[in-house]
């Protein structure tokens, strides 16, 4: 009799921006969560913004060894009209996204 073994790669499980609507000219917190705890040395997750002029993020965030999540800030300038932005964590088919709106004050 043989047992079936399924191997799953470490990947981003979700990304969350803490607010759905953010006043322009402010920062908002965000976090990424992995599907497993990060290995020795941590796990670096690339980040990107669909519109870096409206919402800027660091190029990556590192989840430290033994943890499943890490936090980072999203910076926004003042805007003249509301703008929808998508933040992406990870790359390729396993990337996860979250959307929020930067509002004109």
Rosetta silent file (secondary structure, phi, psi, omega in degrees, C-alpha in Angstrom):
SEQUENCE: XXXXXXXXXXXXXXXXXXXXXXXXXXXXXXXXXXXXXXXXXXXXXXXXXXXXXXXXXXXXXXXXXXXXXXXXXXXXXXXXXXXXXXXXXXXXXXXXXXXXXXXXX
SCORE:     score description
SCORE:     0.000 S_00000001
   1 L     0.000  137.954 -179.500    0.000    0.000    0.000 S_00000001
   2 L  -115.371  142.600  175.537    1.284    3.471   -0.903 S_00000001
   3 L   -96.562  144.460  177.651    0.467    6.776    0.752 S_00000001
   4 L   -91.299  131.538 -179.945   -0.066    9.846   -1.359 S_00000001
   5 L  -113.501  126.834  176.795    2.086   12.835   -0.433 S_00000001
   6 L  -110.189  126.637  179.606    1.079   16.338   -1.449 S_00000001
   7 L  -108.097  125.396  178.105    3.751   19.023   -1.337 S_00000001
   8 L  -113.100  134.792  179.806    2.644   22.641   -1.179 S_00000001
   9 L   -78.981  149.063  173.986    5.047   25.497   -1.792 S_00000001
  10 L   -65.800  130.167 -176.634    5.350   28.399    0.609 S_00000001
  11 L  -155.827  170.232  175.760    3.350   31.291   -0.853 S_00000001
  12 E   -73.008  128.543  177.238    1.296   34.366   -0.032 S_00000001
  13 E   -90.903  -38.850  177.580   -2.126   33.370    1.303 S_00000001
  14 E  -161.697  160.074  170.735   -3.553   36.897    1.460 S_00000001
  15 E  -128.800  139.698 -179.746   -2.816   40.612    1.483 S_00000001
  16 E  -135.139  126.953  167.705   -4.971   43.105    3.389 S_00000001
  17 E   -92.309  133.169 -169.186   -5.022   46.880    3.341 S_00000001
  18 L   -68.975  -16.434  179.537   -6.502   47.927    6.694 S_00000001
  19 L  -133.210  144.806  176.215   -8.978   50.440    5.238 S_00000001
  20 L   -78.627  -29.344 -179.929  -11.182   50.392    2.135 S_00000001
  21 E  -131.226  130.180 -175.456  -11.034   54.191    1.824 S_00000001
  22 E  -127.581  128.873  175.641   -8.004   56.306    2.697 S_00000001
  23 E   -65.893  133.759  176.747   -7.804   60.120    2.657 S_00000001
  24 L   -56.433  145.222 -178.951   -5.111   61.283    0.244 S_00000001
  25 L    89.922   12.053 -179.376   -1.992   62.547    2.012 S_00000001
  26 L  -128.211  172.978  174.603   -2.009   59.813    4.636 S_00000001
  27 E  -110.343  150.354  176.901   -0.499   56.404    5.321 S_00000001
  28 E  -133.378  143.908  178.407   -2.435   53.204    5.815 S_00000001
  29 E   -80.115  152.243  176.875   -1.265   49.916    7.265 S_00000001
  30 E  -147.241  163.576  179.180   -1.299   46.676    5.302 S_00000001
  31 E  -148.414  153.759  172.718   -0.194   43.108    5.893 S_00000001
  32 E  -116.698  145.086  177.729    0.677   39.930    4.049 S_00000001
  33 E  -125.787  134.226  178.552   -0.036   36.439    5.367 S_00000001
  34 E   -91.686  165.061  177.087    1.713   33.267    4.207 S_00000001
  35 L   -81.347  -15.001  176.338    0.188   29.805    3.912 S_00000001
  36 L  -143.750  165.525  175.153    2.909   28.414    6.256 S_00000001
  37 L   -65.709  145.545  179.959    5.372   29.851    8.766 S_00000001
  38 L   -66.492  143.888 -179.596    8.476   31.406    7.207 S_00000001
  39 L   -78.536 -179.498  175.195   11.595   29.203    7.171 S_00000001
  40 L   -53.321  135.247 -178.708   15.021   29.981    8.603 S_00000001
  41 L    89.171   -9.864  179.337   16.229   33.285    7.167 S_00000001
  42 L    82.681  179.848 -178.696   12.665   34.494    6.604 S_00000001
  43 E  -137.203  120.423 -177.456   10.651   34.800    3.413 S_00000001
  44 E   -92.560  128.592 -178.529   10.710   37.925    1.239 S_00000001
  45 E  -111.756  119.470  176.009    7.477   38.885   -0.507 S_00000001
  46 E   -69.248  143.101  178.906    7.652   41.322   -3.452 S_00000001
  47 E  -123.331  149.743  174.515    5.086   44.142   -3.346 S_00000001
  48 E  -152.165  159.286  179.045    3.729   46.421   -6.058 S_00000001
  49 E  -118.175  141.102  178.036    1.092   49.092   -6.600 S_00000001
  50 L   -68.793  -20.212  178.646   -1.105   49.419   -9.688 S_00000001
  51 L  -146.044   85.594 -175.958   -0.501   53.195   -9.488 S_00000001
  52 L   -61.223  -20.230  177.651    2.699   54.093   -7.596 S_00000001
  53 L   -76.238  -19.339 -179.580    1.987   57.819   -7.991 S_00000001
  54 L  -104.205  -30.940  178.792   -1.222   57.403   -5.966 S_00000001
  55 L  -146.868  113.797 -179.308   -0.155   54.655   -3.529 S_00000001
  56 E  -105.876  141.715  179.707    3.452   53.732   -2.922 S_00000001
  57 L  -128.246  158.167  172.284    4.624   50.558   -1.195 S_00000001
  58 L   -63.048  158.786 -178.334    8.055   49.196   -0.329 S_00000001
  59 L   -67.304  -23.843  178.488    9.488   46.918   -3.018 S_00000001
  60 E  -161.230  166.939  173.439    9.193   43.958   -0.622 S_00000001
  61 E  -137.052  143.397 -178.779    8.419   42.904    2.936 S_00000001
  62 E  -108.368  127.457  173.078   10.093   40.076    4.847 S_00000001
  63 E   -88.907  121.907 -175.181    8.182   37.630    7.008 S_00000001
  64 L   -74.832  156.388 -178.645   10.580   36.616    9.773 S_00000001
  65 L   -47.165  132.051  175.991   11.411   33.004   10.601 S_00000001
  66 L    83.983   -7.210 -179.920    8.599   31.166   12.372 S_00000001
  67 L  -105.463  161.900  179.531    5.978   33.813   11.588 S_00000001
  68 L  -112.156   -9.489 -177.909    3.193   33.797    9.027 S_00000001
  69 E  -141.096  162.394  177.703    2.622   37.530    8.544 S_00000001
  70 E  -148.630  148.613 -178.729    4.355   40.881    8.171 S_00000001
  71 E  -109.372  156.908  176.112    3.111   44.461    8.115 S_00000001
  72 E  -155.033  168.051  178.749    4.045   47.448    5.951 S_00000001
  73 E  -108.666  147.635  173.507    2.735   50.944    5.196 S_00000001
  74 E  -111.307  123.879 -179.642    1.154   52.308    2.043 S_00000001
  75 E   -99.815  139.563  179.114    1.801   56.027    1.463 S_00000001
  76 L  -129.747  140.837  173.585   -0.620   58.231   -0.459 S_00000001
  77 L   -87.632  170.483  171.488   -0.303   61.823   -1.681 S_00000001
  78 L   -66.557  140.537 -179.018   -3.162   64.296   -1.743 S_00000001
  79 L  -122.447  155.877 -179.873   -5.263   63.630   -4.857 S_00000001
  80 L   -91.667  -12.865  176.813   -7.652   65.850   -6.841 S_00000001
  81 L  -149.926  150.836  177.788  -10.095   62.991   -7.499 S_00000001
  82 L   -56.680  141.979 -179.136  -10.781   59.622   -5.871 S_00000001
  83 E  -137.462  131.330  176.510   -8.540   56.862   -7.242 S_00000001
  84 E   -87.968  135.774 -176.946   -8.838   53.079   -6.949 S_00000001
  85 E  -131.895  143.097  174.734   -5.557   51.236   -6.345 S_00000001
  86 E  -113.337  127.763  174.954   -4.608   47.558   -6.295 S_00000001
  87 E  -104.048  131.437 -178.166   -1.725   46.357   -4.122 S_00000001
  88 E  -114.768  135.441  175.240   -0.132   43.051   -5.157 S_00000001
  89 E  -119.410  127.979 -177.705    1.910   40.719   -2.951 S_00000001
  90 L    94.680 -174.607 -178.338    3.925   37.960   -4.600 S_00000001
  91 L  -139.547  154.079  173.326    4.459   37.199   -8.265 S_00000001
  92 H    66.966 -148.195 -173.059    2.874   35.141  -11.001 S_00000001
  93 H   -65.966  -21.682 -178.244    0.032   32.697  -10.446 S_00000001
  94 H   -95.295    0.888 -179.477    0.374   32.735   -6.648 S_00000001
  95 L   -64.997  147.512  177.272    0.187   36.540   -6.274 S_00000001
  96 E  -121.317  153.044 -177.630   -2.617   37.975   -4.137 S_00000001
  97 E  -132.663  159.168  170.015   -4.228   41.418   -4.375 S_00000001
  98 E  -144.820  146.562 -177.466   -6.285   43.868   -2.350 S_00000001
  99 E  -114.881  149.888  171.501   -7.992   47.059   -3.508 S_00000001
 100 E  -154.084  169.469 -178.429   -8.692   50.353   -1.794 S_00000001
 101 E  -115.158  132.351  171.756   -9.628   53.909   -2.722 S_00000001
 102 E   -93.974  121.921 -173.240   -7.531   57.021   -2.145 S_00000001
 103 E  -101.628  145.357  171.444  -10.005   59.824   -1.557 S_00000001
 104 L   -71.770  126.456 -177.813   -9.846   63.509   -2.352 S_00000001
 105 L   -67.464    0.000    0.000  -10.129   65.281    1.015 S_00000001
